[in-house]
Amino acid sequence: MDHSVYRHFERFVKGKCSFGDVTIELCNKFREYILSAKQVRHPKMTITRNSAVGYRSTSRILLKEAYKERLLKENLNDFIEDIEYE
C-alpha cells in the first residue's frame, strides 16, 4: 500500500476507522479531502491534482480488495467519482 495514502486516510479519520465505518459518504468525503489536503512531507504545500489521482487509484484498489475479501458488503467504487488528471 502507498504509505502516503495510508497517512492521509489516517489523518482524515483521526486514527479511528473500521471496515464497518467505510461507506460511500466516507469515501466521497475522503476524495474531497485529498483534493485539498496539505502534503505530509511539506505541510505548507497542497497535494497536486495528479498526486490526488494516484491516491484515488490506490484507494480504489484497496476498496476492491476489501470487497473481494468480503470485508465490505458492496463495491463502493461504483459510487465514487474518479479524479481526472490535469
N, C-alpha and C positions, 0 to 999 in steps of 0.2 A: 504494500500500500504506500502511496505517496505520503510521506510524513507531513508535508505542508497541508494537505487536505485534512489529515487527522488533527493537526494542531488547530487549524481554523474551525473544524467542526467542534472540537473540544471547547474552544473559546466561545463559540456560538451557543452551545448548550450549557455553558458554565460548568463543564465537567460531569454533568449528570444526564444520562440518556440510556434507555434500554430499548430493545427492539420493539417493545410494546408502545414506546413513545414515538416511533418513526411513522409519521403519517404524511399524506400528500401535503397538508398545510405546513408541517415542519420542513419538508423538503423544499417547498416553494419559498419559504422564508430563508432557508439556507442559501438557496440560489440567489435571492436578492442580497443577502449578506455578502456573498463573495463578489458581487458586482461593485461593492463599495467599501469593502474591508481594507484595513491597513495591512501592509506586508508584515510578516513575522520578523524577518531579519532587519528590515528598515521601516520601523513603525511610523515614520513621518511620510512614507510614500504609500499610495493606494495600489492595490493589486491591479495589474494591467488586465485589460479585457481578454487578451489572448491567454493569460495565465488562468483567468476565471473559466475560460473554455476548457482548459486542461483539468481544472479542479472538478468541473461539472462532469467531464468524461470519466474521471476516476470515481466520482460518487455514483455514476450510472452503473459502472462495473460492480461496485460494492453492493448496490441495491439489487442488481440482477443475481449476484451470488447468494445474497441473503434470502431472496425469493426461492431460488433453486434448492437451498438448504432447508426450506420451509420455516425460516425464522421470521419471514413476513408472509402475510396471507394473500397479498396481491402484488403484482409487479408495478410498483409505484412509478416507474419510469414512463409508463403510458400516460401519466397525468401531469408530468413536469415538463415545462417548456425548456428547450435547449438554449444555449447561449451561442450566438454567432460570432465568428472571428471578425476582427476589424479588417 
